[in-house]
Amino acid sequence: MTKTLTSVHVTGIASVIMPGTILLPKGTPPISPVVVEASDGTTKLLPGGVRADSGTAAALPGDILTKMGGVDSVVRYRAGTWRDILHYKPVIWLQLLITVLTLVATVFAAISAYVGTRSPTTPAFTAEAAPWVLVVAFVLAFSKLVSDVRTALG
């Protein structure tokens, strides 16, 4: 994706204002997430949408509008990337750490279960369950990571 910033006026008045979301002027291609940069250098990663009315300014809710310079100020925006999500949503790093630690823990648990169940009296199911425990735990942790990233993408 390109990192070219597009300038647009912002307002807090529109037929619909969505909390925490920037609504770009009608006719603008929909982008989400959107990196929004104010004239003072303040940046935010926001979910994006397109205005339903014919307004020519981007619509922001009041709390974000105030942080971005107020009514009738000009902001610049661009499409967000994976790097932006990792930068602006640090909880994704935590989820990635949880996924990696879950993988490591399940590998140790699988090895321990496999080694600990190698005796002539051990049922076959018990000895073969260790790799499945690894796979299930990792898939669940990875699914949670993907879910969190998709949520961050808007």
Secondary structure, 3 states (H helix, E strand, C coil): CCCCCEEEEEECCCCCCCCCCEEECCCCCCCCCEEEECCCCCEEEECEEECCCCCCCEECCHHHHHHCCCCCCEEEEEECCHHHHHHHCCHHHHHHHHHHHHHHHHHHHHHHHHHHCCCCCCCHHHHHHHHHHHHHHHHHHHHHHHHHHHHHHC
